[in-house]
Amino acid sequence: MDRIDAMKVFVTAIDEGSLAGAARNLKRSPTAVSRALSFLEAHVGVELLHRTTRTLKLSEAGQRYAAACRRVLVDLEEADMLAGGERSAPRGTLTISAPPILGEEVLRPILDDFLDLHPTVSVRFLMLDRFVNLVDEGVDLAVRIGHLSDSSHVSTRLGGDVRRVVVASPRYLANHPRIDEPGDLAKQQIIAFSNFGLDSWSFTPAKGSTIPRTVHFTPRCIVNSVRAAAASAAAGGGLTRLYSYHVASYVRDGQLKIVLADAEHPPLPVHLLAPQGRMSVPKVRAFVDFATPRLRSEFARMATAAGVLA
């Protein structure tokens, strides 16, 4: 059996989450998929997957081997693409990562339009609320919010900076103590989103100080969903802290108001990130050229809706 083909089956099974899903994706029988995985495990001499009838779970060795397989398969695909020359048409599977809400509301429509233009390209779209290792996880492109620490990747600035904003409904603000400075939040009802701090929020230093202000609170409600936090705040449940693009439509429609804008930390940059060398692959280059102006326009629009020009 071909080891590279078995690696493809292995990675597909992981991505699909089941042998049946891998079989459907690869248009093979479940028996053929199982045989390929068994061949790979026999070759490396360790169990890579804990298999049940419905689910797959990577072993510790499987996690390391999966990362290596993704790198090998990406390098092989890149070699094939480059062999076709710079004028090769975009083709193959494009793997993209983005935060969930940004992915659903901003990137997905752009991806749909891109796929309409390029029938030989398919997309594996990962909407994940965590850090993604582009090389180990076989990701071609990622939308990343925040300052970049890995200089080995190629980045494209998307232009619209993202703020971390505190918001509440006009009704809530009218019926609760006035908020003039971060310390006033201690007297308020807080809807804490797990990614932004469950019992404290940080703000810029007060005038004449260099120490950031940290406000501690006991939240009235804790959620792990951006949509739930924004909806609860819009319904008058309290104040919440989210990224500006999370609440842009609420602010535009007057359902939420931004408070403490003068105490916000500096905006975070947004980049489209690719591993070194991937920009020369036609499908990656084509998507970056297609998506960059659209993403810049969308972030500028959302920044305006959230009350500040990018």
PyMOL commands that set and color helices and strands:
alter all, ss='L'
color gray80, all
select helices_A, chain A and resi 3-16+19-26+30-44+60-83+100-117+170-174+182-187+194-196+226-234+244-252+261-263+278-280+282-305
alter helices_A, ss='H'
color red, helices_A
select strands_A, chain A and resi 49-51+56-58+92-98+121-127+141-145+154-157+164-168+190-193+200-203+213-216+221-223+239-243+257-259+270-274
alter strands_A, ss='S'
color yellow, strands_A
deselect
rebuild
show_as cartoon
